[in-house]
Amino acid sequence: MDHVLETAVAAARAGGEVLRARLRHIGRVRAKTNEFDVVTDTDIAAGVEVVRTILERDPNAVIVIEEPEVYEITGIDEGTLDAERVWVIDPLDGTTSYVHGFPCYSTSVALLEDGQPVAGAVYNVPLDEVTYAARGQGAFLADTCLHCTDADDLTHSLVITGFPYDRGELLTRQMEVFSAIVPIAEGVRRDGSAAVDCCHVAAGRADAFWEFGLKPWDMAAGVIALREAGATVTGIDGEPWTARSTGIIAAGPNLHGILTRIICA
């Protein structure tokens, strides 16, 4: 494992350990964009630990993190996705699950170069699993090299999705897609952490994942794992995925086109 990937794994674990330690003492819960989109004091504490872990290994790191309070606490400048090399961090992906004690939440850390992830790690805290990947080096869970499935029809596929915080146009569009896929797919799951969902597809635990209304920190580490596991990954519009994509369609090469035609119809 190279230095960059070691940094991603160490940072994801550091943030996840904060989540585990504070599970029953999460602190304040307050709304961000709307009443459904919440943040806790634990999100921020985990973010601080992630950033400090990265800076110990990469003192000049440029960082974009979901929770802006972390910049002030750690004394760093706010990074930008336009930077040539930038760490993108979600210290707690799945805050709603975490607040309710539902066992699916994660810490996600990725390094982007020229807008594309080159290394990343997702720590699935309740399962104590770290999925990690680097460009050209494969995707791994522990010592197991990951591969997506070769499913080629929805009838025999398990598909994962999520629902946007925006309860307006995005939710309407999601419900249209959801209603089209549910009668066809073998099964559909929703657990609340996009980063974990990406890793499930990379590991072959599910065949596909789609979601509207995501941010780069929700997806970046998962995207590199998916790619290295052989999956096809695009934005929710079917165009090539970039750090500016607002959603994701991810599946094995045989299934991706089928799912895309439904979502982008």
Contacts in CASP RR format, 6 or more apart in sequence:
PFRMAT RR
TARGET T0000
AUTHOR 0000-0000-0000
METHOD contacts of the structure
MODEL  1
MDHVLETAVAAARAGGEVLRARLRHIGRVRAKTNEFDVVTDTDIAAGVEV
VRTILERDPNAVIVIEEPEVYEITGIDEGTLDAERVWVIDPLDGTTSYVH
GFPCYSTSVALLEDGQPVAGAVYNVPLDEVTYAARGQGAFLADTCLHCTD
ADDLTHSLVITGFPYDRGELLTRQMEVFSAIVPIAEGVRRDGSAAVDCCH
VAAGRADAFWEFGLKPWDMAAGVIALREAGATVTGIDGEPWTARSTGIIA
AGPNLHGILTRIICA
1 9 0 8 1.000
1 132 0 8 1.000
2 119 0 8 1.000
2 134 0 8 1.000
2 137 0 8 1.000
3 57 0 8 1.000
4 111 0 8 1.000
4 118 0 8 1.000
4 119 0 8 1.000
4 134 0 8 1.000
5 119 0 8 1.000
5 120 0 8 1.000
5 121 0 8 1.000
5 132 0 8 1.000
5 133 0 8 1.000
5 134 0 8 1.000
5 137 0 8 1.000
6 57 0 8 1.000
7 53 0 8 1.000
7 54 0 8 1.000
7 57 0 8 1.000
7 58 0 8 1.000
7 111 0 8 1.000
8 109 0 8 1.000
8 110 0 8 1.000
8 111 0 8 1.000
8 119 0 8 1.000
8 120 0 8 1.000
8 121 0 8 1.000
8 132 0 8 1.000
8 221 0 8 1.000
9 120 0 8 1.000
9 121 0 8 1.000
9 130 0 8 1.000
9 132 0 8 1.000
10 53 0 8 1.000
10 57 0 8 1.000
11 50 0 8 1.000
11 51 0 8 1.000
11 53 0 8 1.000
11 54 0 8 1.000
11 87 0 8 1.000
11 89 0 8 1.000
11 107 0 8 1.000
11 109 0 8 1.000
11 121 0 8 1.000
12 50 0 8 1.000
12 106 0 8 1.000
12 107 0 8 1.000
12 108 0 8 1.000
12 109 0 8 1.000
12 120 0 8 1.000
12 121 0 8 1.000
12 122 0 8 1.000
12 123 0 8 1.000
12 130 0 8 1.000
12 132 0 8 1.000
12 221 0 8 1.000
13 107 0 8 1.000
13 121 0 8 1.000
13 123 0 8 1.000
13 130 0 8 1.000
14 49 0 8 1.000
14 50 0 8 1.000
14 52 0 8 1.000
14 53 0 8 1.000
15 46 0 8 1.000
15 47 0 8 1.000
15 49 0 8 1.000
15 50 0 8 1.000
15 53 0 8 1.000
15 91 0 8 1.000
15 107 0 8 1.000
15 123 0 8 1.000
16 46 0 8 1.000
16 106 0 8 1.000
16 107 0 8 1.000
16 123 0 8 1.000
16 125 0 8 1.000
17 49 0 8 1.000
18 42 0 8 1.000
18 45 0 8 1.000
18 46 0 8 1.000
18 47 0 8 1.000
18 49 0 8 1.000
18 91 0 8 1.000
19 42 0 8 1.000
19 46 0 8 1.000
19 91 0 8 1.000
19 92 0 8 1.000
19 98 0 8 1.000
19 105 0 8 1.000
19 107 0 8 1.000
19 125 0 8 1.000
20 125 0 8 1.000
22 42 0 8 1.000
22 45 0 8 1.000
23 98 0 8 1.000
23 101 0 8 1.000
26 40 0 8 1.000
26 41 0 8 1.000
26 42 0 8 1.000
26 98 0 8 1.000
26 99 0 8 1.000
27 40 0 8 1.000
27 41 0 8 1.000
27 42 0 8 1.000
28 40 0 8 1.000
28 41 0 8 1.000
29 38 0 8 1.000
29 39 0 8 1.000
29 40 0 8 1.000
29 99 0 8 1.000
30 38 0 8 1.000
30 39 0 8 1.000
30 40 0 8 1.000
31 37 0 8 1.000
31 38 0 8 1.000
32 38 0 8 1.000
32 39 0 8 1.000
33 165 0 8 1.000
33 166 0 8 1.000
34 165 0 8 1.000
34 166 0 8 1.000
34 167 0 8 1.000
36 96 0 8 1.000
36 165 0 8 1.000
36 167 0 8 1.000
37 165 0 8 1.000
38 95 0 8 1.000
38 96 0 8 1.000
38 99 0 8 1.000
39 67 0 8 1.000
39 95 0 8 1.000
40 92 0 8 1.000
40 95 0 8 1.000
40 98 0 8 1.000
40 99 0 8 1.000
42 92 0 8 1.000
42 98 0 8 1.000
43 66 0 8 1.000
43 67 0 8 1.000
43 91 0 8 1.000
43 92 0 8 1.000
43 95 0 8 1.000
44 67 0 8 1.000
44 69 0 8 1.000
44 70 0 8 1.000
44 73 0 8 1.000
44 91 0 8 1.000
46 91 0 8 1.000
46 92 0 8 1.000
46 107 0 8 1.000
47 65 0 8 1.000
47 67 0 8 1.000
47 70 0 8 1.000
47 89 0 8 1.000
47 91 0 8 1.000
47 92 0 8 1.000
48 70 0 8 1.000
48 73 0 8 1.000
48 74 0 8 1.000
49 91 0 8 1.000
50 65 0 8 1.000
50 89 0 8 1.000
50 91 0 8 1.000
50 107 0 8 1.000
50 109 0 8 1.000
51 63 0 8 1.000
51 65 0 8 1.000
51 70 0 8 1.000
51 74 0 8 1.000
51 76 0 8 1.000
51 89 0 8 1.000
52 74 0 8 1.000
54 61 0 8 1.000
54 63 0 8 1.000
54 87 0 8 1.000
54 89 0 8 1.000
54 109 0 8 1.000
55 61 0 8 1.000
55 74 0 8 1.000
55 76 0 8 1.000
58 87 0 8 1.000
61 87 0 8 1.000
62 79 0 8 1.000
62 80 0 8 1.000
62 83 0 8 1.000
62 85 0 8 1.000
62 86 0 8 1.000
62 87 0 8 1.000
63 71 0 8 1.000
63 76 0 8 1.000
63 79 0 8 1.000
63 86 0 8 1.000
63 87 0 8 1.000
63 89 0 8 1.000
64 78 0 8 1.000
64 79 0 8 1.000
64 80 0 8 1.000
64 81 0 8 1.000
64 86 0 8 1.000
64 87 0 8 1.000
64 88 0 8 1.000
64 89 0 8 1.000
64 216 0 8 1.000
64 217 0 8 1.000
65 71 0 8 1.000
65 88 0 8 1.000
65 89 0 8 1.000
65 90 0 8 1.000
65 91 0 8 1.000
65 217 0 8 1.000
66 89 0 8 1.000
66 90 0 8 1.000
66 91 0 8 1.000
66 215 0 8 1.000
66 217 0 8 1.000
67 91 0 8 1.000
68 78 0 8 1.000
70 91 0 8 1.000
71 77 0 8 1.000
71 78 0 8 1.000
79 86 0 8 1.000
80 86 0 8 1.000
81 88 0 8 1.000
81 112 0 8 1.000
81 115 0 8 1.000
81 216 0 8 1.000
81 243 0 8 1.000
81 244 0 8 1.000
84 113 0 8 1.000
84 114 0 8 1.000
85 111 0 8 1.000
85 112 0 8 1.000
85 113 0 8 1.000
86 111 0 8 1.000
86 112 0 8 1.000
86 115 0 8 1.000
87 109 0 8 1.000
87 110 0 8 1.000
87 111 0 8 1.000
87 112 0 8 1.000
88 109 0 8 1.000
88 110 0 8 1.000
88 111 0 8 1.000
88 112 0 8 1.000
88 117 0 8 1.000
88 216 0 8 1.000
88 217 0 8 1.000
88 220 0 8 1.000
88 221 0 8 1.000
88 243 0 8 1.000
89 108 0 8 1.000
89 109 0 8 1.000
89 110 0 8 1.000
89 217 0 8 1.000
90 106 0 8 1.000
90 107 0 8 1.000
90 108 0 8 1.000
90 195 0 8 1.000
90 215 0 8 1.000
90 217 0 8 1.000
90 218 0 8 1.000
91 107 0 8 1.000
92 98 0 8 1.000
92 105 0 8 1.000
92 106 0 8 1.000
92 107 0 8 1.000
93 105 0 8 1.000
93 106 0 8 1.000
93 107 0 8 1.000
93 108 0 8 1.000
93 122 0 8 1.000
93 193 0 8 1.000
93 194 0 8 1.000
93 195 0 8 1.000
93 196 0 8 1.000
93 217 0 8 1.000
93 218 0 8 1.000
94 104 0 8 1.000
94 105 0 8 1.000
94 106 0 8 1.000
94 192 0 8 1.000
94 193 0 8 1.000
95 105 0 8 1.000
96 102 0 8 1.000
96 192 0 8 1.000
97 103 0 8 1.000
97 104 0 8 1.000
97 105 0 8 1.000
97 191 0 8 1.000
97 192 0 8 1.000
97 193 0 8 1.000
98 105 0 8 1.000
102 191 0 8 1.000
103 126 0 8 1.000
103 127 0 8 1.000
104 124 0 8 1.000
104 126 0 8 1.000
104 191 0 8 1.000
104 192 0 8 1.000
104 193 0 8 1.000
104 196 0 8 1.000
105 125 0 8 1.000
105 126 0 8 1.000
105 192 0 8 1.000
105 193 0 8 1.000
105 196 0 8 1.000
106 122 0 8 1.000
106 123 0 8 1.000
106 124 0 8 1.000
106 125 0 8 1.000
106 193 0 8 1.000
106 195 0 8 1.000
106 196 0 8 1.000
107 122 0 8 1.000
107 123 0 8 1.000
107 125 0 8 1.000
108 120 0 8 1.000
108 121 0 8 1.000
108 122 0 8 1.000
108 123 0 8 1.000
108 195 0 8 1.000
108 217 0 8 1.000
108 218 0 8 1.000
108 220 0 8 1.000
108 221 0 8 1.000
108 222 0 8 1.000
109 120 0 8 1.000
109 121 0 8 1.000
109 122 0 8 1.000
109 221 0 8 1.000
110 117 0 8 1.000
110 119 0 8 1.000
110 120 0 8 1.000
110 121 0 8 1.000
110 217 0 8 1.000
110 220 0 8 1.000
110 221 0 8 1.000
110 222 0 8 1.000
110 223 0 8 1.000
110 224 0 8 1.000
111 117 0 8 1.000
111 118 0 8 1.000
111 119 0 8 1.000
111 120 0 8 1.000
112 118 0 8 1.000
112 216 0 8 1.000
112 220 0 8 1.000
112 243 0 8 1.000
115 242 0 8 1.000
115 243 0 8 1.000
116 242 0 8 1.000
116 243 0 8 1.000
117 135 0 8 1.000
117 220 0 8 1.000
117 221 0 8 1.000
117 222 0 8 1.000
117 223 0 8 1.000
117 224 0 8 1.000
118 134 0 8 1.000
118 135 0 8 1.000
118 224 0 8 1.000
119 132 0 8 1.000
119 133 0 8 1.000
119 134 0 8 1.000
119 135 0 8 1.000
119 224 0 8 1.000
120 132 0 8 1.000
120 133 0 8 1.000
120 134 0 8 1.000
120 220 0 8 1.000
120 221 0 8 1.000
120 222 0 8 1.000
120 224 0 8 1.000
120 225 0 8 1.000
121 130 0 8 1.000
121 131 0 8 1.000
121 132 0 8 1.000
121 133 0 8 1.000
121 221 0 8 1.000
122 130 0 8 1.000
122 131 0 8 1.000
122 132 0 8 1.000
122 195 0 8 1.000
122 196 0 8 1.000
122 198 0 8 1.000
122 199 0 8 1.000
122 221 0 8 1.000
122 222 0 8 1.000
122 225 0 8 1.000
123 129 0 8 1.000
123 130 0 8 1.000
124 130 0 8 1.000
124 131 0 8 1.000
124 193 0 8 1.000
124 196 0 8 1.000
124 199 0 8 1.000
129 141 0 8 1.000
129 142 0 8 1.000
129 199 0 8 1.000
130 141 0 8 1.000
130 142 0 8 1.000
131 139 0 8 1.000
131 140 0 8 1.000
131 141 0 8 1.000
131 146 0 8 1.000
131 199 0 8 1.000
131 202 0 8 1.000
131 203 0 8 1.000
131 222 0 8 1.000
131 225 0 8 1.000
132 139 0 8 1.000
132 140 0 8 1.000
132 225 0 8 1.000
133 139 0 8 1.000
133 140 0 8 1.000
133 146 0 8 1.000
133 202 0 8 1.000
133 221 0 8 1.000
133 222 0 8 1.000
133 224 0 8 1.000
133 225 0 8 1.000
133 227 0 8 1.000
133 228 0 8 1.000
133 229 0 8 1.000
134 224 0 8 1.000
134 228 0 8 1.000
135 224 0 8 1.000
135 227 0 8 1.000
135 228 0 8 1.000
136 228 0 8 1.000
137 228 0 8 1.000
138 145 0 8 1.000
138 146 0 8 1.000
138 228 0 8 1.000
138 229 0 8 1.000
139 145 0 8 1.000
139 146 0 8 1.000
139 202 0 8 1.000
139 224 0 8 1.000
139 225 0 8 1.000
139 226 0 8 1.000
139 227 0 8 1.000
139 228 0 8 1.000
139 229 0 8 1.000
140 146 0 8 1.000
141 199 0 8 1.000
141 203 0 8 1.000
146 202 0 8 1.000
146 203 0 8 1.000
146 204 0 8 1.000
146 225 0 8 1.000
146 228 0 8 1.000
146 229 0 8 1.000
147 204 0 8 1.000
147 229 0 8 1.000
147 230 0 8 1.000
148 201 0 8 1.000
148 202 0 8 1.000
148 204 0 8 1.000
148 207 0 8 1.000
148 226 0 8 1.000
148 229 0 8 1.000
148 230 0 8 1.000
148 231 0 8 1.000
148 251 0 8 1.000
148 252 0 8 1.000
149 157 0 8 1.000
149 204 0 8 1.000
149 207 0 8 1.000
149 252 0 8 1.000
149 255 0 8 1.000
150 252 0 8 1.000
150 253 0 8 1.000
150 254 0 8 1.000
151 157 0 8 1.000
151 207 0 8 1.000
151 208 0 8 1.000
151 251 0 8 1.000
151 252 0 8 1.000
151 254 0 8 1.000
151 255 0 8 1.000
152 254 0 8 1.000
152 255 0 8 1.000
152 258 0 8 1.000
153 255 0 8 1.000
153 258 0 8 1.000
154 181 0 8 1.000
154 184 0 8 1.000
154 185 0 8 1.000
154 186 0 8 1.000
154 255 0 8 1.000
154 258 0 8 1.000
154 259 0 8 1.000
155 184 0 8 1.000
155 185 0 8 1.000
155 186 0 8 1.000
156 186 0 8 1.000
157 185 0 8 1.000
157 186 0 8 1.000
157 187 0 8 1.000
157 207 0 8 1.000
157 208 0 8 1.000
157 255 0 8 1.000
158 185 0 8 1.000
158 186 0 8 1.000
158 187 0 8 1.000
158 188 0 8 1.000
158 189 0 8 1.000
158 205 0 8 1.000
158 206 0 8 1.000
158 207 0 8 1.000
159 181 0 8 1.000
159 185 0 8 1.000
159 187 0 8 1.000
159 188 0 8 1.000
159 189 0 8 1.000
159 206 0 8 1.000
159 207 0 8 1.000
159 208 0 8 1.000
159 209 0 8 1.000
159 210 0 8 1.000
159 259 0 8 1.000
160 188 0 8 1.000
160 189 0 8 1.000
160 190 0 8 1.000
160 191 0 8 1.000
160 197 0 8 1.000
160 200 0 8 1.000
160 201 0 8 1.000
160 206 0 8 1.000
160 208 0 8 1.000
160 209 0 8 1.000
160 210 0 8 1.000
161 174 0 8 1.000
161 178 0 8 1.000
161 181 0 8 1.000
161 188 0 8 1.000
161 189 0 8 1.000
161 190 0 8 1.000
161 209 0 8 1.000
161 210 0 8 1.000
161 211 0 8 1.000
162 174 0 8 1.000
162 190 0 8 1.000
162 192 0 8 1.000
162 194 0 8 1.000
162 197 0 8 1.000
162 211 0 8 1.000
163 171 0 8 1.000
163 174 0 8 1.000
163 190 0 8 1.000
164 170 0 8 1.000
164 171 0 8 1.000
164 174 0 8 1.000
164 211 0 8 1.000
164 212 0 8 1.000
164 213 0 8 1.000
165 213 0 8 1.000
166 213 0 8 1.000
170 212 0 8 1.000
170 213 0 8 1.000
173 212 0 8 1.000
174 212 0 8 1.000
177 210 0 8 1.000
177 262 0 8 1.000
177 263 0 8 1.000
178 188 0 8 1.000
180 262 0 8 1.000
180 265 0 8 1.000
181 188 0 8 1.000
181 259 0 8 1.000
181 262 0 8 1.000
182 188 0 8 1.000
189 206 0 8 1.000
191 197 0 8 1.000
194 209 0 8 1.000
194 211 0 8 1.000
194 214 0 8 1.000
194 218 0 8 1.000
194 219 0 8 1.000
194 248 0 8 1.000
195 218 0 8 1.000
195 219 0 8 1.000
195 221 0 8 1.000
195 222 0 8 1.000
197 206 0 8 1.000
197 209 0 8 1.000
197 211 0 8 1.000
198 209 0 8 1.000
198 219 0 8 1.000
198 221 0 8 1.000
198 222 0 8 1.000
198 223 0 8 1.000
198 225 0 8 1.000
198 226 0 8 1.000
198 248 0 8 1.000
198 250 0 8 1.000
199 222 0 8 1.000
199 225 0 8 1.000
200 206 0 8 1.000
200 209 0 8 1.000
201 207 0 8 1.000
201 208 0 8 1.000
201 209 0 8 1.000
201 226 0 8 1.000
201 229 0 8 1.000
201 231 0 8 1.000
201 250 0 8 1.000
201 251 0 8 1.000
201 252 0 8 1.000
202 222 0 8 1.000
202 225 0 8 1.000
202 226 0 8 1.000
202 228 0 8 1.000
202 229 0 8 1.000
202 231 0 8 1.000
203 229 0 8 1.000
204 229 0 8 1.000
207 251 0 8 1.000
207 252 0 8 1.000
207 255 0 8 1.000
208 249 0 8 1.000
208 250 0 8 1.000
208 251 0 8 1.000
208 252 0 8 1.000
208 255 0 8 1.000
208 256 0 8 1.000
208 259 0 8 1.000
209 248 0 8 1.000
209 249 0 8 1.000
209 250 0 8 1.000
209 251 0 8 1.000
210 236 0 8 1.000
210 247 0 8 1.000
210 248 0 8 1.000
210 249 0 8 1.000
210 250 0 8 1.000
210 259 0 8 1.000
210 263 0 8 1.000
211 236 0 8 1.000
211 247 0 8 1.000
211 248 0 8 1.000
212 236 0 8 1.000
212 246 0 8 1.000
212 247 0 8 1.000
213 236 0 8 1.000
213 246 0 8 1.000
213 247 0 8 1.000
214 236 0 8 1.000
214 245 0 8 1.000
214 246 0 8 1.000
214 247 0 8 1.000
214 248 0 8 1.000
216 243 0 8 1.000
216 244 0 8 1.000
216 245 0 8 1.000
219 241 0 8 1.000
219 245 0 8 1.000
219 247 0 8 1.000
219 248 0 8 1.000
220 243 0 8 1.000
223 233 0 8 1.000
223 241 0 8 1.000
223 248 0 8 1.000
223 250 0 8 1.000
226 233 0 8 1.000
226 250 0 8 1.000
227 233 0 8 1.000
230 252 0 8 1.000
230 253 0 8 1.000
231 250 0 8 1.000
231 251 0 8 1.000
231 252 0 8 1.000
231 253 0 8 1.000
231 256 0 8 1.000
232 250 0 8 1.000
232 251 0 8 1.000
232 252 0 8 1.000
232 253 0 8 1.000
232 256 0 8 1.000
232 257 0 8 1.000
233 241 0 8 1.000
233 248 0 8 1.000
233 249 0 8 1.000
233 250 0 8 1.000
234 240 0 8 1.000
234 241 0 8 1.000
234 245 0 8 1.000
234 248 0 8 1.000
234 249 0 8 1.000
234 250 0 8 1.000
234 256 0 8 1.000
234 260 0 8 1.000
235 241 0 8 1.000
235 245 0 8 1.000
235 246 0 8 1.000
235 247 0 8 1.000
235 248 0 8 1.000
235 249 0 8 1.000
236 245 0 8 1.000
236 246 0 8 1.000
236 247 0 8 1.000
236 248 0 8 1.000
236 249 0 8 1.000
236 263 0 8 1.000
237 245 0 8 1.000
237 264 0 8 1.000
238 249 0 8 1.000
238 260 0 8 1.000
238 263 0 8 1.000
238 264 0 8 1.000
239 245 0 8 1.000
241 248 0 8 1.000
249 256 0 8 1.000
249 259 0 8 1.000
249 260 0 8 1.000
249 263 0 8 1.000
250 256 0 8 1.000
251 257 0 8 1.000
251 259 0 8 1.000
END
